[in-house]
Amino acid sequence: MRDPGFMVQDQAHEMAPDPRARDVEVQLTRAGLGVARRLGDRAGGLLFDRLLRILEARHPRAFAALGELPDARLLIDPVDAPAALLLRVGPTLALRVCDRNAEAEATVRGPCARLLDLLEGRIDGDALFFRRELSIEGDTALILALRNTLDGEEMDLFGDVAAAAGPLRHALPVARRNAGRALDLLATARRFAPPPVRWGMAMLERRLTGPRQGA
């Protein structure tokens, strides 16, 4: 008979998300920004409006605080993604995909993964700024107000969206647990695929996610 302690450890291991799940989420975010930019303002705006409604329903305190801020625009610029996001706080809360040169009262710029960590409260924003993994420009009071609003909210952007997808919400934990396996399979497929297929896969990735930082 197996030791119950080992059984608990095995179950915890089976339920734990693969550490590389974050890599997949970052790639999906970059691809999503590329798709949203190609959809245009009308269709892309409808998608972001829906996203904000989902997040507001799950985080009413944070969104109430965002609505109480003075009307202002914050440019969120993931440097390794094909487009940026413009967040409007205040009474007319809105989120839109935009170019990197969009006008805004403040800008926060950095790698996509670090911006996700900041928005979800996974890491101390001061540490990111101190290590220069993120840079800020413009109205620092606006950025501090946003950080203080999100601090302690324990937001999970992918989990929140999946929770609103009905039965599909059960797919996210499975995907997170098997992210590493999926990445390994994809890498193997690329390695053994004929050159035309590899070129096509690389071209599709560039079209969706844009050039990587430093590329």
N, C-alpha and C positions, 0 to 999 in steps of 0.2 A: 504494500500500500504506500502511495506516495505521501511524503510529508506535506501537510497542509500549507506550511510556510512556503515551500517551493511552488505549490499550486498558485498561491496568491501572487508570488513573484512572476510566474509564467503568465498569469492573466494580466497583470499590470504591463508586462512587456508586450503582450499581444495588443493591448488597448492603446499603448503609447504611440503618438504620431511619429513618423520617421523624421529625423532632423532635417532631411532634405526637402520636406514638404514646403518649407519656407521658400526654397529656390523655385519650386513649381509655382507658388503663389506670386512670386515676383515676376516670373516669366508671363503668367496669365495677366498680371496687372499691366505690364508693358504692352502685351498684345492687345489688351482691352483698350488702352489709350490709342493705339494705332487704329483699331477698328472704329472707335468713337470719332476720331478725327476724320475718317473717310465717310462716316455716315452724315456728317454735316450738322449744322446748328439745330435744325428742327428735330430730326430723329435722335441725334445724340442728346439733345436737351431733354427729350421725353425719358430716355433711359436714366439720365442723372437725376431727374425729378423723382422717378420711381425709387432710385437708390436712396435719396434723401428721406423719402417717406418711410422706407423700411427701417433706416437707421433711427429716425425720429421716434418711431413706434417702440423701438427697443431701448432707446436712450433718451427718454423725455427730459430728464434733468439737464443733460448736456446741451440739448437743442434749445431748451428754454433759455439757458444762459447765452448761447450764441445769438439768439434773437434779441436779447437785451443789450448786446454790444452796439456801439455806434456804427452806422452804415459805413462799411469799408470793404476793400477788396484785397484778398491775399493770394499772391501767385505762388503755387506749389509746383516747383520745377524739379522733377526727377531727371537728372542729367543723362541717364542711360536709357531713357524712354523716348519715343518719337514725338511726344507732345507734353504740354504742361496742363495744370488744372488751375482754374480761377475760382476761388471760394469767396462768395459774397456773404458777409455776416451782417447782422442787424435785422430789422423787420422784414426785409425781402431776401431771406436766406436762399441762396442758389449756388449751384456747382456746375461748371461748364469746362469742357476741354478747350484749350486755347494754344496759341503760339507762345514761345518763350519771351517774346518782346511785348506781351500784352501789358497794358498800363495797370498798375496796382499800387496801393499805399504801402505794401510790404511784400517782401519775397523771401521764401525759404527754399534753399536749393541744396541738393545732395543726391546720392544714389537712391534708387527706388526702394531698395530694401530698408535703408535707414529712415526714409520718410514714412514707410509703412509702420516701422517700429515706433516712430514718434507719434503718429496719428492714433495708434492703438495703445499707447502708453506702455509699451513693452520695455522701454529703456529710458533712462534719465536724459531729457533733452539738454540739460546743462553739460553733461558729459560729452554728448555728441558735438556740441558747439565748441567745447574746450579742446577736443581732439581734432577739430576742424573737419569732421566728417559731414557737417552741415554748415552752411553759411546763411546769413540773414542780411537783408538790405531794407532800408526804409524805416517804417514805423515799428520799432522794437516793442512798443507797448501793446500793439495789436497781436504780435506773435506770442508775447508772454500771456496775454489774456486767453488766447486760443489754447496754449499749453496748459494753463491752469484749469481751463474748462474741461479738457480731456484727461487731466491727471486723475488717476484713480477710477476712471470709468470702466476699465477692463473691456475695451471694445475689441471685437474680433470681426473685422470687415467681411471676410469670407464666410465665417460662421453665421453672422447676422443675415447675410443675403441668402445663404443656404436654408436658414430656418424659415424664411418666407417662401420657400419653393415647394412647400407641401411634402409629399413623400420623398422628393429628391434630397431633402435635408439629411437623410440617413446615409447618403452617398459620400458626404464630405469626410466623416471620420474614417471611412474605409479608404478613401483616396489619400488622406494624410498618412495613414499607416503604411500604405504601399507606394508612397511617392518614390522612394529610392529604387525599388524594384522596377517601376515604370521608367525611370530615368536610365537605368542600366539597360533595359530592353531597347529603349530608343537609341542609346549610344551604340549598342550591338547592331541594330538595324542599319544605322548610318555607316558603320564600319564595313559591313558586308554588302551594302547596296551597290548596284552599278553606278558608275560616275554620273550619268545623266540624272538618276534618281537623287543622288547626294546633292547635286547642283540645284535641282528643283526644290529639295527640302530647305537648303540654305537660303535660296531666293525667297521662298515663302516666309521663312522666319524673319528675314530682313524687312520684307514688306509689312509684316505685322508689328514687329517690335522696334524697328528702326535701328540705327547704328548704336553700338554699345559705346560706353564712355571710353575715350582714348582710341576708338577705332578710326 
